Amino acid sequence: MNIFAGFGTLGFVVLKELLENGYQFDLILTHKDGSEESVDLLSSKNGIDFSYSDLRTDLLLLNELKEEKINFLISVNYRYIIPKIILENSSYPLNIHGSLLPKYRGRTPHVWAIINGESKTGITCHVMEESVDTGDIYHQIEVEIADEDTGNDIIQKFKEIYPVCLTESLKKIHQGIKPIPQVEADATYFGKRIPEMGYVDFTKDKKSLINFIRAQSKPYPGAYCYLADGRKLIVHRAVALDLSQPVLNSIGLIFKENNQFLARVKDGFLAFTDFEIG
């Protein structure tokens, strides 16, 4: 049997490509969505059985799958960890990860890459193992991070190449080409991001803060700080300013000018040009 585990727009575009190219799946593992570009709706439209279950807790489904010989197990943006027994029972357990592994293992790697000032990121199709993002690599595609790119901009680029990366990997498998081991010495890992991690640290320099803000710009929760009156300022875009105002020498000072907010940071000023007041 073949299983697809995926979610969101990235899962949708990959599953759609696979189905259009004649791949058949006996089961889809996903999360509840139902939007126009969702894995569950696409599965329903194609008459494919799908489940929202976490195999770590749905022991009935787990035991059923343990008795099956799985050929392709393909994971794209799937949130649950797939149990080791299922991975071992699959001939080709494949995952697409949003970085150039072994760099940026872990969660939301494209956001971390922008925050860290990287000029490029990419995607990797690799063998799934019990440990996260460690398996041998079938195919990678590099993606440029432009100066104005937000986290969502990178996802839009990923939408175009996720299906390509998997298709190329499947070609290699059919040709008998073996995957390449990751170089463990080059590995880096970054953890899950939560909205509370978006607080703007004004003691950092302008470039770092611009990257920090654009990485988590809308539709992500956004970077944030607080005005003097206690209101929350959610910032989606910032630009550097060269101002000569020695009186405004207090780092973290925020003031309004010409319908935008200005902030004093470590090495000068930022203008918040796209923002919301919460």
N, C-alpha and C positions, 0 to 999 in steps of 0.2 A: 504494500500500500504506500501511498504518498501523503504526506501531511504538510500543510502550510500553516505557520504560526505568525500572525502579523496584525498590525493595527495602524490606524491613522492613514494619512495621505500617502506616506511612503509604502506602507503595506499594501494599500489599494493599487498604486501604480504598478508595483511589481507583480501582484497577483493577476491583475488585468492583462499584463504583458504575457505572463505564463499561460493563461487560459487561451489568449488569442493565438499563441504559438503551439497549441495542441497538448499542453501538459494537463494531466488530469489529477485531481486530488480527491481522496476518500474522506478526508476530515480537515476542517479549518479550525484552528484554535485562535481566538481573538478576544477582544474586550468590547463591551457594549458601546455602540456608537449610533449607527442608523442614519448618519448624514449621507449626502449624495456621493461623496468620495470616501466610503467606508468599506472595510473588509466584510463586516457582517451583512450589509445590504448587497454587496456584490456576490457573496456566497449564496444568499437567498435567491437572487435573480438567476443564478446559474444552477440552482437545485442541488447545492453541495451542503452536506451536513456540517454544521458549525457548532462550536461550544464556547461558552465564556468561562469554563471551569479552569481552575488552577490544578494541574496534575499532582501537585504536592499535597493537596487536600481532598481531591476527588478520587478516592481510592478505587471506586468502581470503574471509572474510565481508565485510570492508570493500569489496573489489572487486565482490562480488555486489550489495551495497547501492548502490554508486555507479551501477550500471546501472538501478536502480529509481527511479521517480518517487514520492517519499514525500509523502503528504498530511499526516496528523497524526503528529508525533513528540513524544510526551509523556513528560517526565522527572519523576519524583517520588522523591527520596531516593536517587538513583542515584550510585554512587561514582566511576565512571569518566568522564573527559572525553570527550565525543563529538566526533569529528574535524570540522573546519570543513567539509569537503567534504560530509558527511552533513547538516549543518545547512543548508548552502546548497541542498542537493537536496530540502529539505523545505518544503512550502508553509506549514506552521504548526508550527515547532519551539517547544514550550511547556515551561516549567519552573515548578514551584511551589517557592518559597523561603520559609523560616521566619522572615521579618522583614518589616517595612514598608519595602521598598526605596524610595529608595536607601540608607536606613540599614541598617547591619549586613549588608553583603555578606560573603560568606565562610562559614566552617564554624561549626557549632553556634551560630547566632545567638541562639537562645532562652536558652542558658546564659550567654552573654556579657551579654545584656540584664539577666538577674537579677543577675549579678555587679556590673554597673554601676548597679544601683539603679533601673532603669527601672520605671515604673508600667504600661507597656503594651508590647506587641509585636504581632505579627500575621503574616499570610502574604500572599504576592504571587504571582500568576500572570503571568509575563512571557515575552517572546520570548527564546529562547536565542541567544546570540551566542558568538563565539570567546572573548571576554573574559568573566570570571565575573560573573554576576548584574547585568549592565549593560543588558539589553534593555528595549525598550518594555513598558509595563505594561498588561495587560488588566483585572485586577481585584485588589482588596485587601480583606482583612477584618481589622479590629482586634481584639485580644485583651487583656483586662485581666490584669495580673500582680498577684495578690493577695499580701498580706504574707506568707502562709505557703506560697505556691506553690513547689514544687521544679521542677527542670528536667523531670522526668518528668510532673509535673502539667500543665505547659504542653503536652507532647506529647499527653497525653490530651485536652486541649482542641483541639489541632490535628487529632486524629483525626476530630472531629465536623465540622470546617469545611474540611478539605482537599478533600473531594469537592465541597462547595458552591462553593468558589472556582473550581475547574476547570469545573464545570457552568455557572456564570455566565459564565466566559470563553468557553466554547464557544457559548453563546447569543449573545454579542456578536459572535463571528466569523460565525455564521450570519446575523446581522442586518446584517453589513457594517460594524460599528463598528470604527474603527481604534484601536489601542493608543496610550497616551500616553507620550511620552519621559520618561525619568528626569531629574531635575534634578541634574546632576553636581556642582554646588556643595554639595549637601546630603549627598553620599555619605560613608559611613564603611565601614571594612573591618576585620574581625577574623578572625584565623587559626585554624587547627586547634588543638584542645585535646587534650593527652595526659595520662594519669594523673599523671605527674610534676609537672604544673602545679598539682596540688591541694594543695601544701604551704601550711599556715596561717602567715601572716606576722603575728605577734602585735603588731607595731609599728603595725598599722592599728587603726582605731576599731571599736567594737562593732557598729554597724550594717553597716559594710562587711564584717566577718567573718561576720555572720549571713547576709548575702546570698551571700557566697562559698561558705559551707557548704551552704546549701539549694539553690543552683544545681546542685550536682553530687552531691546526695544519692542514695542507692540508688534504683533499680538501677544508677546510674552509679557509677564507682569510688570516689567520695567524697573529701572533703578529708581531710588527714591531718597529723599531727605525731608527735613521739616523746616517750615518757615518759623519766624520768631513768634508768631501767634499760635503755633502748635499745629497748623494745618499741614497735611502731608502733600509734598510736591513729588509727583511721579514724572520722571524725566525720560524722554524717548530720543532726544537728539541734543548734542552740545557741540559748540564750536569754540575754538581758542580765540581769545582777545588779547591785544597788546594795549593795555591801559597804563597810564602813568598817574596813579592816584595814591600817593603815599599815605594819605589819611585812612585809606581802606586797607589797612595792613593786617587785619584780623582774619586768619585762615578760617574758613567756614562761614564767613559773613555772606549773606544772600540779600540782594536788594533788587528792586524792580526798576526797569528803565526801558521806555519805548516798547511796551507790551511784551517784554521778555524779562526773564530773571537772570541776573548776573551773580556769579559766585567767585569768591576769592579762594584760590587753591594754592598748593605748595609753590608753584613757580609762575603765578600770574592769575589770570581770570578766565572763566568760562562763561559763555552765554548759553542759556537753555532755550533753544529755539522751538522745541516741540515738547509740550508738557501738559499735565493735567493736575488740577488741585483736588485732592481727595477730601 
